């Protein structure tokens, strides 16, 4: 499906395929149930094939095994729950990567998709807390990964 990106991720030092502990389909279903909408198809592909990408010492949010979810700082649902506790964070943002205090990346889920047989992708937005309004960084999760790798010369 995403062969070129898959090869590039395999060659990137901060990425690894999940060989022993794969993200199980049940974990994805549980995450979607809690969120109330479907996750992007390309994000689910990445979860199943890789599930880990570290850039500059920070990991893109993944899905941890349910028994470790509450303690996992890089778990998507753990971060979602923490953000809900902060009533000032807009509800249409599902954060996926916070590399530093100056940049945060999130799925724009202002128009969530719940229908079962519809392709799902959400734009990835870049929010710079001390800057302007969020701006579109990529139109999909694979576009996000592609741009991050390009910016790092890979």
PyMOL commands that place a pseudoatom at each C-alpha (Angstrom):
pseudoatom trace, name=CA, resn=UNK, resi=1, chain=A, elem=C, hetatm=0, pos=[0.000, 0.000, 0.000]
pseudoatom trace, name=CA, resn=UNK, resi=2, chain=A, elem=C, hetatm=0, pos=[2.720, 2.492, 0.986]
pseudoatom trace, name=CA, resn=UNK, resi=3, chain=A, elem=C, hetatm=0, pos=[5.813, 0.632, -0.252]
pseudoatom trace, name=CA, resn=UNK, resi=4, chain=A, elem=C, hetatm=0, pos=[8.070, 3.641, -0.823]
pseudoatom trace, name=CA, resn=UNK, resi=5, chain=A, elem=C, hetatm=0, pos=[7.332, 5.126, 2.584]
pseudoatom trace, name=CA, resn=UNK, resi=6, chain=A, elem=C, hetatm=0, pos=[7.729, 1.701, 4.158]
pseudoatom trace, name=CA, resn=UNK, resi=7, chain=A, elem=C, hetatm=0, pos=[11.259, 1.365, 2.698]
pseudoatom trace, name=CA, resn=UNK, resi=8, chain=A, elem=C, hetatm=0, pos=[12.174, 4.859, 3.883]
pseudoatom trace, name=CA, resn=UNK, resi=9, chain=A, elem=C, hetatm=0, pos=[10.913, 4.121, 7.383]
pseudoatom trace, name=CA, resn=UNK, resi=10, chain=A, elem=C, hetatm=0, pos=[12.874, 0.857, 7.440]
pseudoatom trace, name=CA, resn=UNK, resi=11, chain=A, elem=C, hetatm=0, pos=[16.011, 2.858, 6.637]
pseudoatom trace, name=CA, resn=UNK, resi=12, chain=A, elem=C, hetatm=0, pos=[15.422, 5.565, 9.245]
pseudoatom trace, name=CA, resn=UNK, resi=13, chain=A, elem=C, hetatm=0, pos=[17.255, 5.022, 12.532]
pseudoatom trace, name=CA, resn=UNK, resi=14, chain=A, elem=C, hetatm=0, pos=[14.366, 6.256, 14.682]
pseudoatom trace, name=CA, resn=UNK, resi=15, chain=A, elem=C, hetatm=0, pos=[11.850, 3.824, 13.208]
pseudoatom trace, name=CA, resn=UNK, resi=16, chain=A, elem=C, hetatm=0, pos=[11.317, 0.154, 13.803]
pseudoatom trace, name=CA, resn=UNK, resi=17, chain=A, elem=C, hetatm=0, pos=[8.778, -2.429, 12.801]
pseudoatom trace, name=CA, resn=UNK, resi=18, chain=A, elem=C, hetatm=0, pos=[6.742, -4.041, 15.508]
pseudoatom trace, name=CA, resn=UNK, resi=19, chain=A, elem=C, hetatm=0, pos=[7.883, -7.619, 15.321]
pseudoatom trace, name=CA, resn=UNK, resi=20, chain=A, elem=C, hetatm=0, pos=[7.154, -9.076, 18.735]
pseudoatom trace, name=CA, resn=UNK, resi=21, chain=A, elem=C, hetatm=0, pos=[4.422, -6.861, 20.085]
pseudoatom trace, name=CA, resn=UNK, resi=22, chain=A, elem=C, hetatm=0, pos=[2.162, -5.737, 17.270]
pseudoatom trace, name=CA, resn=UNK, resi=23, chain=A, elem=C, hetatm=0, pos=[-0.678, -3.275, 17.648]
pseudoatom trace, name=CA, resn=UNK, resi=24, chain=A, elem=C, hetatm=0, pos=[-3.630, -5.605, 17.736]
pseudoatom trace, name=CA, resn=UNK, resi=25, chain=A, elem=C, hetatm=0, pos=[-6.835, -4.822, 15.798]
pseudoatom trace, name=CA, resn=UNK, resi=26, chain=A, elem=C, hetatm=0, pos=[-8.715, -4.914, 19.120]
pseudoatom trace, name=CA, resn=UNK, resi=27, chain=A, elem=C, hetatm=0, pos=[-6.586, -2.038, 20.440]
pseudoatom trace, name=CA, resn=UNK, resi=28, chain=A, elem=C, hetatm=0, pos=[-7.469, 0.052, 17.386]
pseudoatom trace, name=CA, resn=UNK, resi=29, chain=A, elem=C, hetatm=0, pos=[-11.174, -0.793, 17.749]
pseudoatom trace, name=CA, resn=UNK, resi=30, chain=A, elem=C, hetatm=0, pos=[-11.095, 0.136, 21.456]
pseudoatom trace, name=CA, resn=UNK, resi=31, chain=A, elem=C, hetatm=0, pos=[-9.380, 3.440, 20.654]
pseudoatom trace, name=CA, resn=UNK, resi=32, chain=A, elem=C, hetatm=0, pos=[-11.962, 4.290, 17.988]
pseudoatom trace, name=CA, resn=UNK, resi=33, chain=A, elem=C, hetatm=0, pos=[-14.788, 3.384, 20.345]
pseudoatom trace, name=CA, resn=UNK, resi=34, chain=A, elem=C, hetatm=0, pos=[-13.436, 5.674, 23.055]
pseudoatom trace, name=CA, resn=UNK, resi=35, chain=A, elem=C, hetatm=0, pos=[-12.820, 8.507, 20.588]
pseudoatom trace, name=CA, resn=UNK, resi=36, chain=A, elem=C, hetatm=0, pos=[-16.234, 8.107, 18.976]
pseudoatom trace, name=CA, resn=UNK, resi=37, chain=A, elem=C, hetatm=0, pos=[-14.845, 8.227, 15.433]
pseudoatom trace, name=CA, resn=UNK, resi=38, chain=A, elem=C, hetatm=0, pos=[-12.543, 6.270, 13.157]
pseudoatom trace, name=CA, resn=UNK, resi=39, chain=A, elem=C, hetatm=0, pos=[-8.807, 6.761, 13.046]
pseudoatom trace, name=CA, resn=UNK, resi=40, chain=A, elem=C, hetatm=0, pos=[-7.172, 7.550, 9.682]
pseudoatom trace, name=CA, resn=UNK, resi=41, chain=A, elem=C, hetatm=0, pos=[-6.524, 4.545, 7.467]
pseudoatom trace, name=CA, resn=UNK, resi=42, chain=A, elem=C, hetatm=0, pos=[-2.857, 5.466, 6.926]
pseudoatom trace, name=CA, resn=UNK, resi=43, chain=A, elem=C, hetatm=0, pos=[-2.337, 5.884, 10.681]
pseudoatom trace, name=CA, resn=UNK, resi=44, chain=A, elem=C, hetatm=0, pos=[-3.795, 2.408, 11.257]
pseudoatom trace, name=CA, resn=UNK, resi=45, chain=A, elem=C, hetatm=0, pos=[-1.457, 1.031, 8.559]
pseudoatom trace, name=CA, resn=UNK, resi=46, chain=A, elem=C, hetatm=0, pos=[1.503, 2.615, 10.364]
pseudoatom trace, name=CA, resn=UNK, resi=47, chain=A, elem=C, hetatm=0, pos=[0.330, 1.264, 13.728]
pseudoatom trace, name=CA, resn=UNK, resi=48, chain=A, elem=C, hetatm=0, pos=[0.125, -2.276, 12.358]
pseudoatom trace, name=CA, resn=UNK, resi=49, chain=A, elem=C, hetatm=0, pos=[3.410, -2.165, 10.408]
pseudoatom trace, name=CA, resn=UNK, resi=50, chain=A, elem=C, hetatm=0, pos=[5.615, 0.049, 12.570]
pseudoatom trace, name=CA, resn=UNK, resi=51, chain=A, elem=C, hetatm=0, pos=[3.896, 1.633, 15.532]
pseudoatom trace, name=CA, resn=UNK, resi=52, chain=A, elem=C, hetatm=0, pos=[7.070, 3.446, 16.520]
pseudoatom trace, name=CA, resn=UNK, resi=53, chain=A, elem=C, hetatm=0, pos=[8.910, 6.425, 15.142]
pseudoatom trace, name=CA, resn=UNK, resi=54, chain=A, elem=C, hetatm=0, pos=[11.269, 8.506, 17.237]
pseudoatom trace, name=CA, resn=UNK, resi=55, chain=A, elem=C, hetatm=0, pos=[12.354, 11.894, 15.938]
pseudoatom trace, name=CA, resn=UNK, resi=56, chain=A, elem=C, hetatm=0, pos=[14.760, 14.023, 17.922]
pseudoatom trace, name=CA, resn=UNK, resi=57, chain=A, elem=C, hetatm=0, pos=[14.179, 11.928, 21.040]
pseudoatom trace, name=CA, resn=UNK, resi=58, chain=A, elem=C, hetatm=0, pos=[10.379, 12.159, 20.891]
pseudoatom trace, name=CA, resn=UNK, resi=59, chain=A, elem=C, hetatm=0, pos=[8.006, 9.459, 19.702]
pseudoatom trace, name=CA, resn=UNK, resi=60, chain=A, elem=C, hetatm=0, pos=[4.930, 9.866, 17.541]
pseudoatom trace, name=CA, resn=UNK, resi=61, chain=A, elem=C, hetatm=0, pos=[1.965, 8.709, 19.603]
pseudoatom trace, name=CA, resn=UNK, resi=62, chain=A, elem=C, hetatm=0, pos=[1.087, 5.050, 19.138]
pseudoatom trace, name=CA, resn=UNK, resi=63, chain=A, elem=C, hetatm=0, pos=[-1.191, 2.547, 20.856]
pseudoatom trace, name=CA, resn=UNK, resi=64, chain=A, elem=C, hetatm=0, pos=[0.365, 0.772, 23.820]
pseudoatom trace, name=CA, resn=UNK, resi=65, chain=A, elem=C, hetatm=0, pos=[-0.849, -2.584, 25.124]
pseudoatom trace, name=CA, resn=UNK, resi=66, chain=A, elem=C, hetatm=0, pos=[-4.004, -1.932, 27.182]
pseudoatom trace, name=CA, resn=UNK, resi=67, chain=A, elem=C, hetatm=0, pos=[-2.358, -3.046, 30.425]
pseudoatom trace, name=CA, resn=UNK, resi=68, chain=A, elem=C, hetatm=0, pos=[0.353, -0.357, 30.006]
pseudoatom trace, name=CA, resn=UNK, resi=69, chain=A, elem=C, hetatm=0, pos=[-1.744, 2.369, 28.391]
pseudoatom trace, name=CA, resn=UNK, resi=70, chain=A, elem=C, hetatm=0, pos=[-2.152, 4.606, 31.442]
pseudoatom trace, name=CA, resn=UNK, resi=71, chain=A, elem=C, hetatm=0, pos=[1.594, 4.704, 32.086]
pseudoatom trace, name=CA, resn=UNK, resi=72, chain=A, elem=C, hetatm=0, pos=[2.697, 5.085, 28.463]
pseudoatom trace, name=CA, resn=UNK, resi=73, chain=A, elem=C, hetatm=0, pos=[3.585, 8.716, 27.695]
pseudoatom trace, name=CA, resn=UNK, resi=74, chain=A, elem=C, hetatm=0, pos=[3.535, 7.988, 23.947]
pseudoatom trace, name=CA, resn=UNK, resi=75, chain=A, elem=C, hetatm=0, pos=[0.097, 6.326, 23.911]
pseudoatom trace, name=CA, resn=UNK, resi=76, chain=A, elem=C, hetatm=0, pos=[-2.476, 8.139, 21.769]
pseudoatom trace, name=CA, resn=UNK, resi=77, chain=A, elem=C, hetatm=0, pos=[-5.415, 7.382, 24.080]
pseudoatom trace, name=CA, resn=UNK, resi=78, chain=A, elem=C, hetatm=0, pos=[-3.486, 8.249, 27.238]
pseudoatom trace, name=CA, resn=UNK, resi=79, chain=A, elem=C, hetatm=0, pos=[-2.610, 11.620, 25.696]
pseudoatom trace, name=CA, resn=UNK, resi=80, chain=A, elem=C, hetatm=0, pos=[-6.223, 12.072, 24.545]
pseudoatom trace, name=CA, resn=UNK, resi=81, chain=A, elem=C, hetatm=0, pos=[-7.462, 11.484, 28.108]
pseudoatom trace, name=CA, resn=UNK, resi=82, chain=A, elem=C, hetatm=0, pos=[-4.928, 13.920, 29.541]
pseudoatom trace, name=CA, resn=UNK, resi=83, chain=A, elem=C, hetatm=0, pos=[-5.977, 16.542, 26.988]
pseudoatom trace, name=CA, resn=UNK, resi=84, chain=A, elem=C, hetatm=0, pos=[-9.665, 16.095, 27.870]
pseudoatom trace, name=CA, resn=UNK, resi=85, chain=A, elem=C, hetatm=0, pos=[-8.795, 16.955, 31.454]
pseudoatom trace, name=CA, resn=UNK, resi=86, chain=A, elem=C, hetatm=0, pos=[-7.497, 20.288, 30.142]
pseudoatom trace, name=CA, resn=UNK, resi=87, chain=A, elem=C, hetatm=0, pos=[-10.715, 22.116, 29.329]
pseudoatom trace, name=CA, resn=UNK, resi=88, chain=A, elem=C, hetatm=0, pos=[-8.882, 24.738, 27.274]
pseudoatom trace, name=CA, resn=UNK, resi=89, chain=A, elem=C, hetatm=0, pos=[-7.747, 22.263, 24.582]
pseudoatom trace, name=CA, resn=UNK, resi=90, chain=A, elem=C, hetatm=0, pos=[-10.155, 22.292, 21.600]
pseudoatom trace, name=CA, resn=UNK, resi=91, chain=A, elem=C, hetatm=0, pos=[-12.125, 19.060, 21.256]
pseudoatom trace, name=CA, resn=UNK, resi=92, chain=A, elem=C, hetatm=0, pos=[-11.453, 18.828, 17.506]
pseudoatom trace, name=CA, resn=UNK, resi=93, chain=A, elem=C, hetatm=0, pos=[-7.734, 18.180, 18.049]
pseudoatom trace, name=CA, resn=UNK, resi=94, chain=A, elem=C, hetatm=0, pos=[-6.284, 14.708, 18.422]
pseudoatom trace, name=CA, resn=UNK, resi=95, chain=A, elem=C, hetatm=0, pos=[-2.611, 15.285, 19.181]
pseudoatom trace, name=CA, resn=UNK, resi=96, chain=A, elem=C, hetatm=0, pos=[-0.145, 12.817, 17.662]
pseudoatom trace, name=CA, resn=UNK, resi=97, chain=A, elem=C, hetatm=0, pos=[3.300, 14.385, 18.072]
pseudoatom trace, name=CA, resn=UNK, resi=98, chain=A, elem=C, hetatm=0, pos=[4.734, 16.983, 20.432]
pseudoatom trace, name=CA, resn=UNK, resi=99, chain=A, elem=C, hetatm=0, pos=[8.440, 17.205, 19.632]
pseudoatom trace, name=CA, resn=UNK, resi=100, chain=A, elem=C, hetatm=0, pos=[9.092, 20.280, 21.767]
pseudoatom trace, name=CA, resn=UNK, resi=101, chain=A, elem=C, hetatm=0, pos=[7.456, 23.269, 23.428]
pseudoatom trace, name=CA, resn=UNK, resi=102, chain=A, elem=C, hetatm=0, pos=[7.403, 25.180, 20.130]
pseudoatom trace, name=CA, resn=UNK, resi=103, chain=A, elem=C, hetatm=0, pos=[5.553, 22.688, 17.895]
pseudoatom trace, name=CA, resn=UNK, resi=104, chain=A, elem=C, hetatm=0, pos=[2.612, 20.350, 18.291]
pseudoatom trace, name=CA, resn=UNK, resi=105, chain=A, elem=C, hetatm=0, pos=[0.980, 18.224, 15.604]
pseudoatom trace, name=CA, resn=UNK, resi=106, chain=A, elem=C, hetatm=0, pos=[-2.611, 17.029, 15.657]
pseudoatom trace, name=CA, resn=UNK, resi=107, chain=A, elem=C, hetatm=0, pos=[-5.279, 15.409, 13.528]
pseudoatom trace, name=CA, resn=UNK, resi=108, chain=A, elem=C, hetatm=0, pos=[-7.997, 17.944, 12.719]
pseudoatom trace, name=CA, resn=UNK, resi=109, chain=A, elem=C, hetatm=0, pos=[-11.069, 15.895, 13.628]
pseudoatom trace, name=CA, resn=UNK, resi=110, chain=A, elem=C, hetatm=0, pos=[-13.549, 18.737, 13.300]
pseudoatom trace, name=CA, resn=UNK, resi=111, chain=A, elem=C, hetatm=0, pos=[-15.422, 16.555, 10.800]
pseudoatom trace, name=CA, resn=UNK, resi=112, chain=A, elem=C, hetatm=0, pos=[-15.050, 13.073, 12.314]
pseudoatom trace, name=CA, resn=UNK, resi=113, chain=A, elem=C, hetatm=0, pos=[-15.858, 10.040, 10.190]
pseudoatom trace, name=CA, resn=UNK, resi=114, chain=A, elem=C, hetatm=0, pos=[-17.879, 7.275, 11.792]
pseudoatom trace, name=CA, resn=UNK, resi=115, chain=A, elem=C, hetatm=0, pos=[-19.292, 5.466, 8.729]
pseudoatom trace, name=CA, resn=UNK, resi=116, chain=A, elem=C, hetatm=0, pos=[-17.774, 1.976, 8.340]
pseudoatom trace, name=CA, resn=UNK, resi=117, chain=A, elem=C, hetatm=0, pos=[-16.997, 1.836, 4.602]
pseudoatom trace, name=CA, resn=UNK, resi=118, chain=A, elem=C, hetatm=0, pos=[-15.678, 5.331, 3.946]
pseudoatom trace, name=CA, resn=UNK, resi=119, chain=A, elem=C, hetatm=0, pos=[-11.931, 5.992, 3.500]
pseudoatom trace, name=CA, resn=UNK, resi=120, chain=A, elem=C, hetatm=0, pos=[-10.636, 7.996, 6.444]
pseudoatom trace, name=CA, resn=UNK, resi=121, chain=A, elem=C, hetatm=0, pos=[-7.910, 10.632, 6.476]
pseudoatom trace, name=CA, resn=UNK, resi=122, chain=A, elem=C, hetatm=0, pos=[-7.720, 13.839, 8.471]
pseudoatom trace, name=CA, resn=UNK, resi=123, chain=A, elem=C, hetatm=0, pos=[-5.367, 16.731, 7.843]
pseudoatom trace, name=CA, resn=UNK, resi=124, chain=A, elem=C, hetatm=0, pos=[-2.387, 17.022, 10.179]
pseudoatom trace, name=CA, resn=UNK, resi=125, chain=A, elem=C, hetatm=0, pos=[-2.134, 20.485, 11.630]
pseudoatom trace, name=CA, resn=UNK, resi=126, chain=A, elem=C, hetatm=0, pos=[0.927, 22.198, 13.068]
pseudoatom trace, name=CA, resn=UNK, resi=127, chain=A, elem=C, hetatm=0, pos=[0.308, 24.342, 16.112]
pseudoatom trace, name=CA, resn=UNK, resi=128, chain=A, elem=C, hetatm=0, pos=[3.047, 26.592, 17.413]
pseudoatom trace, name=CA, resn=UNK, resi=129, chain=A, elem=C, hetatm=0, pos=[1.865, 27.727, 20.853]
pseudoatom trace, name=CA, resn=UNK, resi=130, chain=A, elem=C, hetatm=0, pos=[3.660, 31.042, 20.638]
pseudoatom trace, name=CA, resn=UNK, resi=131, chain=A, elem=C, hetatm=0, pos=[2.806, 31.631, 16.982]
pseudoatom trace, name=CA, resn=UNK, resi=132, chain=A, elem=C, hetatm=0, pos=[-0.223, 32.114, 14.820]
pseudoatom trace, name=CA, resn=UNK, resi=133, chain=A, elem=C, hetatm=0, pos=[-3.240, 29.900, 14.250]
pseudoatom trace, name=CA, resn=UNK, resi=134, chain=A, elem=C, hetatm=0, pos=[-2.673, 26.229, 13.421]
pseudoatom trace, name=CA, resn=UNK, resi=135, chain=A, elem=C, hetatm=0, pos=[-1.740, 25.591, 9.813]
pseudoatom trace, name=CA, resn=UNK, resi=136, chain=A, elem=C, hetatm=0, pos=[-2.042, 22.489, 7.680]
pseudoatom trace, name=CA, resn=UNK, resi=137, chain=A, elem=C, hetatm=0, pos=[1.189, 20.529, 7.685]
pseudoatom trace, name=CA, resn=UNK, resi=138, chain=A, elem=C, hetatm=0, pos=[0.004, 17.532, 5.629]
pseudoatom trace, name=CA, resn=UNK, resi=139, chain=A, elem=C, hetatm=0, pos=[-3.268, 16.256, 4.192]
pseudoatom trace, name=CA, resn=UNK, resi=140, chain=A, elem=C, hetatm=0, pos=[-2.866, 12.747, 5.654]
pseudoatom trace, name=CA, resn=UNK, resi=141, chain=A, elem=C, hetatm=0, pos=[-0.803, 10.748, 8.115]
pseudoatom trace, name=CA, resn=UNK, resi=142, chain=A, elem=C, hetatm=0, pos=[1.417, 9.294, 5.358]
pseudoatom trace, name=CA, resn=UNK, resi=143, chain=A, elem=C, hetatm=0, pos=[1.926, 12.840, 4.065]
pseudoatom trace, name=CA, resn=UNK, resi=144, chain=A, elem=C, hetatm=0, pos=[2.937, 13.840, 7.591]
pseudoatom trace, name=CA, resn=UNK, resi=145, chain=A, elem=C, hetatm=0, pos=[5.488, 10.993, 7.832]
pseudoatom trace, name=CA, resn=UNK, resi=146, chain=A, elem=C, hetatm=0, pos=[6.804, 11.758, 4.347]
pseudoatom trace, name=CA, resn=UNK, resi=147, chain=A, elem=C, hetatm=0, pos=[7.342, 15.434, 5.157]
pseudoatom trace, name=CA, resn=UNK, resi=148, chain=A, elem=C, hetatm=0, pos=[8.979, 14.696, 8.520]
pseudoatom trace, name=CA, resn=UNK, resi=149, chain=A, elem=C, hetatm=0, pos=[11.424, 12.302, 6.847]
pseudoatom trace, name=CA, resn=UNK, resi=150, chain=A, elem=C, hetatm=0, pos=[12.153, 14.801, 4.037]
pseudoatom trace, name=CA, resn=UNK, resi=151, chain=A, elem=C, hetatm=0, pos=[12.849, 17.561, 6.557]
pseudoatom trace, name=CA, resn=UNK, resi=152, chain=A, elem=C, hetatm=0, pos=[15.369, 15.260, 8.206]
pseudoatom trace, name=CA, resn=UNK, resi=153, chain=A, elem=C, hetatm=0, pos=[17.067, 14.508, 4.890]
pseudoatom trace, name=CA, resn=UNK, resi=154, chain=A, elem=C, hetatm=0, pos=[15.737, 11.007, 4.527]
for i in range(1, 154): cmd.bond("trace and resi %d" % i, "trace and resi %d" % (i + 1))
show_as sticks, trace
zoom trace
